[in-house]
Amino acid sequence: MNVFSYVKNTISLSVPVAGAAVVLAYMLGCPEVSVGILIGAAGGVVKSLMLTNSVLNGSGPVKTFLARYAVLGGIFVAGAMISLHAFFAAAAAVLFIHVLFIMDQTRADKAGEIG
């Protein structure tokens, strides 16, 4: 497996889980939470792809730092403009996808695919 297989694993696991969470929140009567989860999941996937690309292409740490927090800032502002519930749902979705991403990248590192 190469690094992209691990990233594909992250995405293939996070998208159905986020979709199920969106449907569940909507069925429970919280549409703003559903939108927040959707925003956070999309932003988390973008952040994972961006971090993988910066590692593989050797981007500088400052550029990676600024790009990563620009994506996170956009996610959090979009969630906060909807409601406080959407903000925290977006933050939880980003954290969930980031944890999956770190787990998959740790497995890739142990397999000798990174570095």
Secondary structure as GFF3:
##gff-version 3
##sequence-region A 1 115
A	DSSP	alpha_helix	3	27	.	.	.	ID=ss1
A	DSSP	alpha_helix	31	57	.	.	.	ID=ss2
A	DSSP	alpha_helix	61	82	.	.	.	ID=ss3
A	DSSP	alpha_helix	84	110	.	.	.	ID=ss4
###
